[in-house]
Amino acid sequence: MLGSRGPLSRQLLRWQLVIIFVLLASIAVFSVTQSAASFRATEGRKLLSVAEDVASTHGVRVALADPYGRDALPTFAESARSLSGADEVVIADGRGIVLTSPDPSQRGRPLPLGESTALDGRAWIGEITADGVDSLVAQVPVISRDARIIGVVSAGRATPDLLQGVREAPENPMALLAFATVLGVAGSVLLARRVKRQTLGLEPQEITRLVEHREALLHGVREGVLGVDQQNRITLVNDQARTLLALPEDCLGRDIDSLDLNDRARDVLTGRTDGVDQIVLRRGRVVVLNRMPISSVGAVVTMRDRTELADLQRELEAHRDTTETLRAQAHEFSNRLHTIAGLIELGEHEELARYVDRVSHTRQQWQAEISARVHDPATAALLVAKASLAAEKGVGLRLHEGSHLPTIDEQLSADLVTVLGNLVDNALDALEGTTGAQRWVEVDVRHRDEVVVVVRDSGPGVAAEIVEEVFSHGFTTKAARDGQRGLGLALTRQTCHRRGGSVHVHNAHGAVFTARLPVGAHEVGEATR
């Protein structure tokens, strides 16, 4: 039967047989211990009864009291031994010297007493080892009429050995051991077959290699992999996932909600937000997450780093904005040229001169206003370009009269352009679909201990239910209306937080976005999100 089995089955069977042997040995030891206890209790009472009967016999008392009448003692001792089945009945005098014994060599020698209290006048039952033999002994003092101890009667029986104890156990453990052996072997065979099926016939070495291959594969893939159980505790995470989400080294076994993650990441990882390709911003990274529930186990979350793609997208959007601005300017110039051509054809030369002066003055006035108040070239260029884009959409872009921005360092200038550009685009998007003559966006840029950017618009404002989450969940005001998600405001918030600043929104006859960028602040990352 074993010859047809593989190494795994044979190894399991060997281990199970070892376990069975240990269990059987334990049963045997228990049986022997129980048998020994039963032997001491039962035989001890019998031996005590035998010794008491001999000690209370009148003839024994008389013989012990008369030094010349002790020849009758062997008769009493042998008669008691034969009737009781004891191995020996020994009678000693008041000093403990053996007077009669089945073993002639013991006569005249001291009676083995051990811890006996017989010479103190009290009966005693216990085990005594004499000449290498362990015996259960009951010893009773012989007391004369005048209350003197004149002798000791000792009745004993040899204690059984291990096999004898097993055979004499009251529950017949040999049959129990035989039954347990057959049952254990049968169970081992069945268990080995079941384990073989559950492991798909794989041997221990193959299982080990499979686990090692799984670990290498898990940590070698470029995508992040994170597993959670039904209680949203992390059960599996590879190096890439730990890097993308900035997880601590001891994250295994911890609850998702106990980690330093933003609300958006927690919602996606725990399944409170579902969907394909969920975008999460984490410590300056744009991470795309996909969560796949696994029935009765939990879920597996895969993630990809899309930071470079997002940067490229922002760069393309910047070029697109430039293209849109140039297109808007070209469209504006084309309209003006058509107007000029029409005035020339009509011969309205004076009106032509006034029109050209008015157009030139308006543009020069806006550029002069920007140049006078904004001395950072990148920010000034951004505002000039956005003015043309706003004009095409029929929105007035104006600069607050209190605005003032000196020359700033390149990194702060780049962050300011990102924040200001996103906020202006967001304001222009918010005015799409609105009507009326008063459609405007106002920009206020000031420099103190920090750069403060305030962008107001005349639109409907931000819905009250998303005011608190418009940044953390990546909404734009346009997305708030049509249900889509964007990255503009989320990136604005990330840029501000990276410098240790902030951004918030409130409604005051339209939306008012306020961003603060500390001057010279080192990048602190998205430590809280």
Disulfide bonds with the S-S distance in Angstrom:
none
